């Protein structure tokens, strides 16, 4: 699995499954075809099929995007504590331009809050890395609205995430031990990345559904100024099918 394509899967596709409100109990299995523009220097876009597996029982949810426990569900509020995986586009790279740079899959402890009323919602996540690789922190904030066109459910969202210096250096930067000719050490510092997204779900016969998502992340100059970054936008998307039971 290519790392940035994996990032699409773990961040965007699980949200698509719940784009029309709170997720029901039970299993959800399927497969998606995911792609992204991969902003790292010398890297091409990837297209990868990825299995989709998740299970929810009351407040407990588990799947390929981690483990969560919803400890508050009061009116429009949901609050969940979770353990989530984090991927970097530097886990596996091609070509000499990124030779000597490697990252690990890390894990975050997360506090996730969502306010959902009518066709509108807001979400707020606080994440802290716990696997000892970078000690990074991240805040995520998003808003969105849901609508329907016939049977097609659409979710238009926008937001931003803030990464502290430790995390941004790990994801976007170059450590002193990774320097090479034409590749100086680089630390972006604290960064904020806005995004817009469109998610869709189309129910089919029985418990089958088609899923789709597109998203654009806007990388600021602190990120695009890194010697290993060649784009200032990250385009990503996925299309798949799922079965719920």
C-alpha positions as CSV (number, residue, x, y, z in Angstrom):
1,X,0.0,0.0,0.0
2,X,1.5,3.4,-1.0
3,X,1.6,5.7,2.0
4,X,-0.3,8.7,0.7
5,X,-3.0,6.5,-0.8
6,X,-3.2,4.9,2.6
7,X,-3.6,8.3,4.1
8,X,-6.7,8.9,1.9
9,X,-8.1,5.6,3.1
10,X,-7.6,6.2,6.8
11,X,-8.7,9.8,6.9
12,X,-11.3,10.3,4.2
13,X,-13.1,7.0,3.4
14,X,-14.2,6.2,7.0
15,X,-15.8,9.6,7.1
16,X,-17.6,8.8,3.8
17,X,-19.3,5.8,5.5
18,X,-20.9,8.2,8.1
19,X,-21.4,11.1,5.8
20,X,-25.2,11.0,6.3
21,X,-25.2,11.0,10.1
22,X,-24.3,8.6,12.9
23,X,-23.0,5.2,11.9
24,X,-25.3,2.2,12.6
25,X,-24.2,-0.8,14.5
26,X,-22.8,-3.8,12.6
27,X,-20.2,-4.7,10.0
28,X,-19.1,-2.8,6.9
29,X,-16.9,-4.5,4.4
30,X,-15.9,-3.6,0.8
31,X,-13.1,-2.3,-1.4
32,X,-12.0,1.1,-2.7
33,X,-9.8,2.4,-5.4
34,X,-7.8,5.3,-4.0
35,X,-5.5,7.8,-5.7
36,X,-3.5,11.0,-4.8
37,X,-1.1,13.5,-6.3
38,X,1.7,12.8,-3.8
39,X,3.5,16.2,-3.3
40,X,7.0,14.7,-2.5
41,X,9.7,15.4,-5.0
42,X,10.1,12.8,-7.7
43,X,7.0,10.8,-6.7
44,X,4.2,10.0,-9.1
45,X,0.5,9.6,-8.4
46,X,-0.6,6.2,-7.1
47,X,-3.8,4.2,-7.8
48,X,-4.3,1.4,-5.3
49,X,-7.1,-1.0,-4.4
50,X,-7.6,-1.1,-0.6
51,X,-9.9,-3.4,1.5
52,X,-12.5,-1.7,3.7
53,X,-13.4,-3.3,7.1
54,X,-15.1,-1.8,10.1
55,X,-17.4,-2.9,12.9
56,X,-19.5,-0.9,15.4
57,X,-21.3,-2.1,18.5
58,X,-22.9,0.7,20.5
59,X,-20.1,3.0,21.7
60,X,-17.3,0.8,20.4
61,X,-15.9,0.9,16.9
62,X,-13.0,-1.0,15.4
63,X,-11.6,-1.2,11.9
64,X,-8.7,-0.4,9.6
65,X,-8.8,3.2,10.8
66,X,-8.2,2.3,14.4
67,X,-10.2,1.7,17.6
68,X,-12.7,4.2,19.1
69,X,-15.0,4.4,22.1
70,X,-17.8,7.0,22.2
71,X,-18.2,8.0,25.8
72,X,-20.6,10.9,25.3
73,X,-23.7,10.9,23.0
74,X,-26.0,13.6,24.2
75,X,-28.3,15.4,21.8
76,X,-26.3,16.7,18.9
77,X,-22.9,15.9,20.7
78,X,-20.7,12.8,20.1
79,X,-17.3,12.6,21.9
80,X,-15.0,9.7,21.3
81,X,-11.6,8.6,22.5
82,X,-9.6,6.7,20.0
83,X,-6.3,5.2,18.8
84,X,-5.6,6.0,15.2
85,X,-2.8,5.1,12.8
86,X,-0.8,7.8,11.0
87,X,0.9,7.4,7.6
88,X,3.5,9.5,5.9
89,X,4.3,9.7,2.3
90,X,7.9,9.0,3.3
91,X,7.3,5.4,4.5
92,X,8.2,4.0,1.1
93,X,9.6,6.1,-1.7
94,X,10.9,5.7,-5.2
95,X,14.0,7.3,-6.7
96,X,17.3,8.9,-5.5
97,X,15.8,12.3,-4.6
98,X,14.4,10.9,-1.4
99,X,17.1,8.3,-0.7
100,X,18.0,8.0,3.0
101,X,14.6,9.4,4.2
102,X,12.3,6.9,5.9
103,X,9.4,7.1,8.2
104,X,7.4,4.7,10.3
105,X,3.7,4.1,10.7
106,X,2.9,5.8,14.0
107,X,-0.1,5.9,16.3
108,X,-2.1,8.8,17.8
109,X,-4.3,9.0,20.8
110,X,-7.3,11.1,19.8
111,X,-10.1,13.0,21.4
112,X,-12.8,13.5,18.8
113,X,-15.9,15.7,19.2
114,X,-18.7,16.2,16.7
115,X,-21.7,18.5,16.9
116,X,-24.4,17.4,14.5
117,X,-27.7,19.3,14.0
118,X,-30.0,19.0,11.0
119,X,-28.0,19.0,7.8
120,X,-25.0,20.8,9.4
121,X,-22.2,19.5,11.5
122,X,-18.9,20.6,13.1
123,X,-16.0,18.4,14.2
124,X,-12.9,19.0,16.4
125,X,-10.1,16.5,17.0
126,X,-7.1,16.7,19.3
127,X,-4.3,14.1,18.6
128,X,-1.1,13.2,20.4
129,X,1.4,10.7,19.0
130,X,2.1,7.8,21.5
131,X,4.5,5.5,19.6
132,X,7.6,7.4,20.5
133,X,8.7,8.5,16.9
134,X,8.1,12.2,17.0
135,X,5.9,13.3,19.9
136,X,3.8,15.3,17.5
137,X,0.5,17.0,18.1
138,X,-2.4,17.9,15.8
139,X,-5.6,19.8,16.0
140,X,-8.3,19.3,13.3
141,X,-11.4,21.4,12.8
142,X,-14.1,20.9,10.1
143,X,-17.6,22.0,9.2
144,X,-19.9,20.6,6.6
145,X,-23.4,20.3,5.3
146,X,-25.3,17.3,4.0
147,X,-27.9,17.1,1.2
148,X,-29.5,14.6,-1.1
149,X,-30.0,14.5,-4.9
150,X,-32.5,11.7,-5.3
151,X,-31.0,8.7,-3.6
152,X,-27.5,10.2,-3.7
153,X,-26.3,11.5,-0.4
154,X,-23.7,14.3,-0.6
155,X,-21.5,15.9,2.1
156,X,-19.6,19.1,1.4
157,X,-17.0,19.9,3.9
158,X,-14.2,22.3,4.7
159,X,-11.7,22.8,7.5
160,X,-8.1,22.9,8.5
161,X,-5.6,21.0,10.6
162,X,-2.7,22.4,12.7
163,X,0.5,20.4,13.2
164,X,3.1,21.4,15.8
165,X,6.8,21.6,14.9
166,X,7.6,18.0,15.9
167,X,4.9,16.6,13.6
168,X,5.4,18.9,10.7
169,X,9.1,18.2,10.7
170,X,8.4,14.4,10.6
171,X,5.8,14.7,7.8
172,X,7.2,17.4,5.6
173,X,10.8,18.2,6.8
174,X,14.3,17.0,6.6
175,X,16.2,16.0,9.8
176,X,20.0,16.8,10.1
177,X,20.8,13.1,9.7
178,X,18.9,13.1,6.3
179,X,20.8,15.9,4.7
180,X,22.4,15.4,1.3
181,X,23.7,17.5,-1.6
182,X,20.9,19.8,-2.6
183,X,18.8,18.6,0.4
184,X,19.5,20.8,3.5
185,X,18.0,20.2,6.9
186,X,14.5,21.8,7.0
187,X,11.9,22.3,9.7
188,X,8.6,23.9,8.7
189,X,7.7,24.8,12.2
190,X,4.0,24.9,13.2
191,X,1.8,24.7,10.1
192,X,-1.9,25.1,9.3
193,X,-3.3,23.2,6.3
194,X,-6.8,24.1,5.0
195,X,-8.8,21.7,2.9
196,X,-12.1,21.2,1.1
197,X,-13.8,17.9,0.5
198,X,-16.8,16.3,-1.2
199,X,-18.1,12.9,-0.1
200,X,-20.9,10.9,-1.6
201,X,-22.8,7.7,-0.9
202,X,-25.3,6.0,-3.2
203,X,-27.4,3.1,-1.8
204,X,-27.8,0.2,-4.1
205,X,-30.0,-2.9,-3.8
206,X,-29.9,-4.7,-0.5
207,X,-27.2,-3.4,1.8
208,X,-24.8,-2.4,-0.9
209,X,-23.6,1.2,-1.4
210,X,-21.3,3.0,-3.8
211,X,-18.8,5.4,-2.0
212,X,-16.9,8.3,-3.5
213,X,-14.7,11.2,-2.2
214,X,-12.5,14.0,-3.5
215,X,-10.4,16.3,-1.4
216,X,-7.9,19.1,-1.9
217,X,-5.4,20.1,0.8
218,X,-3.7,23.5,0.4
219,X,0.0,23.3,1.6
220,X,1.3,26.7,2.8
221,X,4.7,28.2,1.9
222,X,6.3,26.7,5.0
223,X,5.5,23.2,3.7
224,X,6.0,23.9,0.0
225,X,9.4,25.5,0.8
226,X,10.7,22.1,2.0
227,X,13.5,20.7,-0.3
228,X,11.5,17.4,-0.5
229,X,8.1,19.0,-1.5
230,X,7.4,20.1,-5.0
231,X,3.7,20.9,-4.9
232,X,1.6,23.4,-2.9
233,X,-1.6,21.3,-3.2
234,X,-2.5,17.7,-2.5
235,X,-5.3,16.2,-4.5
236,X,-6.8,12.9,-3.4
237,X,-9.9,10.8,-4.1
238,X,-11.4,7.4,-3.8
239,X,-14.2,5.3,-5.3
240,X,-15.5,2.1,-3.9
241,X,-18.3,-0.3,-2.9
242,X,-19.3,-1.5,0.5
243,X,-21.7,-4.0,2.1
244,X,-23.3,-3.4,5.5
245,X,-24.8,-6.1,7.8
